[in-house]
Structures are given as structure tokens and as C-alpha cells.
């Protein structure tokens, strides 16, 4: 039985992911992302081994970063200092990570009235 060996994502795969996800943002979200996006680069989470980097920096603002977690395959936000990611927390979609980066709360779902 051949088991697939996990390989870290490449810069090309991250670029393709962003090319798919960014157009799905609202106009305001896309404008916000344009202000903070960076050229994607591999990051080391605090205490992680350097040989297989699993997180990719895609945006940065005021010491916080949006990253792509290529193991969980979702976006997250954490602190960034000297190229090291700490306090990572995954949020799933890019829009939710943007909300966290900018300190915005997502509106509550409308409640049904009976």
C-alpha cells in the first residue's frame, strides 16, 4: 500500500491559492487585504523545526500576521516578531482572518422570529 507523503506547500501553490481566494472577498475586504498583503514567504512557528515549514505569511499589520497553515489548510492570525510566528490561531477562511487582523467582529447571523 502506497501512502502519500505530505510535502510542504510551495510558493507557487500559495500564489495560486491567493489568486483563487482574494477575488472572493468583498470590495472592502479586498481593499483591506491590498493594504497589508506581502509577498508570500515560509514562516517558522515558534519552536517548529526548520526543515519542513508549514506556515506561509501572506499579510502583515502592526506586529500581527495572516498566514496559511498548509497542514490544516486554513488561514490564521498570529503575532510576528523577527520572522517567528507566535500565538497562532486558525480562522478558516481568508475573510475571517482579515476580520481578526483588523479587529473587526463578524456580524451575527439574523435570528429567526417565531
C-alpha positions in Angstrom: 0.0 0.0 0.0 1.4 3.3 -1.0 0.9 6.1 1.5 1.1 9.6 0.3 4.0 11.5 1.9 3.0 15.0 3.0 5.1 17.7 1.4 5.2 21.4 2.4 3.4 23.8 0.1 5.4 25.8 -2.5 5.4 29.5 -3.2 3.6 28.7 -6.5 0.8 26.9 -4.7 0.4 29.8 -2.3 0.2 32.2 -5.2 -2.5 30.0 -6.8 -4.4 29.8 -3.6 -4.5 33.6 -3.2 -5.4 34.1 -6.9 -8.5 32.0 -6.1 -9.4 33.4 -2.6 -8.8 37.1 -3.0 -11.4 37.6 -5.8 -14.0 36.1 -3.5 -13.5 38.9 -0.9 -15.9 41.8 -0.7 -14.8 45.1 -2.2 -13.9 46.4 1.3 -12.1 43.2 2.3 -10.1 43.2 -0.9 -9.1 46.8 -0.3 -8.0 46.0 3.2 -6.1 43.0 2.1 -4.3 45.1 -0.6 -3.0 47.3 2.2 -1.5 44.5 4.2 -0.5 41.8 1.7 3.1 40.8 1.4 4.9 38.5 -1.0 4.2 35.1 0.5 7.1 33.5 2.4 7.5 30.5 4.6 7.4 31.1 8.3 8.6 29.2 11.3 6.0 28.9 14.1 7.7 29.3 17.5 9.6 26.1 18.4 9.0 24.5 14.9 11.6 22.5 13.0 13.0 24.5 10.1 13.3 21.6 7.6 9.5 21.4 6.7 8.0 24.9 7.2 4.2 24.6 7.2 3.0 28.2 7.6 3.1 30.9 4.9 3.0 34.6 5.7 0.5 36.4 3.3 -0.3 39.6 5.1 1.2 41.7 8.0 -0.1 44.6 10.1 1.2 46.1 13.4 3.1 43.0 14.5 0.3 40.6 13.5 0.3 38.3 10.5 -2.2 36.4 8.4 -0.7 33.1 7.5 -1.7 30.0 5.5 -1.4 26.8 7.6 -0.6 24.2 5.0 -1.2 21.3 7.3 -4.7 22.4 8.5 -5.3 24.1 5.1 -6.8 27.2 6.5 -5.9 30.8 7.2 -4.9 32.0 10.6 -3.6 35.0 12.5 -0.7 35.2 15.0 2.0 37.5 16.3 5.1 38.0 14.2 8.5 39.0 15.6 11.8 38.6 13.9 10.3 36.3 11.3 8.9 33.9 14.0 5.2 33.3 14.4 3.8 33.0 17.9 0.3 32.7 19.3 -1.1 31.2 16.0 -4.8 30.7 15.8 -6.5 29.4 12.8 -9.7 31.0 11.5 -10.5 29.1 8.3 -11.5 31.5 5.6 -9.4 34.5 4.5 -12.3 36.9 5.3 -12.4 35.7 8.9 -8.6 36.0 9.2 -8.9 39.6 7.9 -11.5 40.4 10.4 -9.2 39.2 13.2 -6.2 41.1 11.8 -8.2 44.3 11.7 -10.0 43.7 15.0 -13.5 43.5 13.4 -16.3 41.4 14.7 -18.3 39.4 12.2 -22.0 40.3 12.2 -24.2 37.8 13.9 -26.5 35.7 11.8 -30.0 37.1 11.8 -32.2 35.4 14.3 -35.4 33.9 13.2 -38.5 35.3 14.8 -41.4 32.9 15.5 
